């Protein structure tokens, strides 16, 4: 009896774990959402960084004729 109950309990737990994972469509949707958020964060960081870097790379014109 104990052995049967143990097997039944283990089987029930395994079935519940397998049934509770997200479906393939949900996983694809989650990955697409994560990619969109990642791209948004990258654009937020890259925008101001590119503005600063473009200003730093322009050569400064020095007037050497003044005394």
N, C-alpha and C positions, 0 to 999 in steps of 0.2 A: 504494500500500500504506500509506504513512504517513497519507494523508488518510483512508482507511478506518479505520485504527487510532485516529486522533484523534476521528473521529465516534463510533466505538464507545465510546471512553473517556468522552467527554463525555455520551453518552446513558446510560451505566451510572452515572455520578456523579449525573446529574439524577434518574434513577429511584430511586436509593438515598436521595437527599435527600427526595424526595416520599413515599416509602414509610415513612420513619422518623418523620414527624411524628405526633403523637398523634391518635387517632381522635376523632370528634365526641363520643362518649360519655365518653371520657377527659377531654376538655377541659371538658365540662359538670361532671363529677365534681371536677375540679381547681378550677373556679370556685366550686362549692358549698363545698368544703373551705376555700378562701381566705376566703369570706364568713363561714363559721362561726368561723374563727380570728380574723378581724377583729372580729366581734361580741363574741367572748370577751375580746379585749384591751380593747375599748371598755367593756365592763361592768366589767372589773377596774379601769380607770382611773376611771370615773364613780362607782363605789360610794363609795370613800373621799372623792372630791372633793365629792360631794353631802352627805356627812356633815359635812364641814368647812364647806361653804357654808351649810347649814341652821343651824348653830350661829352663824355670823357674821351672819346676817340677823335673828336674833331680837333685839328691842330690849332693852337693858339697863334694868332698873328702878332708878332712883336715889331713895334716901330722902333727901329734902331737909328733913325735920322734925328730924333729929338735929343737935346742935351739938357 
